[in-house]
């Protein structure tokens, strides 16, 4: 079984190969999956969404480090409200 987010990734992925590529991706996910539900991180594919999330995570982490982890100042530098920064940090697993 696959989670809803895993299915969305498969549906949005532009397979440059053919049906065998899809088959291989699913087989690898089934083999490496921990538990009974396949999650997006079980796929060994790079999606635009996942690379964008990683870029955001790095950008936020870099600004936090530059501001000495001062969240108010970092939010100002990033051009967002402080509570938005806290929410993004929680979603992306950034903490100190």
Protein Blocks (a to p, Z undefined) as FASTA:
>chain_A
ZZfklmmmmmmpccfblmklmmmmmmmmmmmpgcjbdcfklpccdcfklmmmmmmmmmmm
mmmmmnoopaklmmmmnopafklmmmmmmmnopaZZ
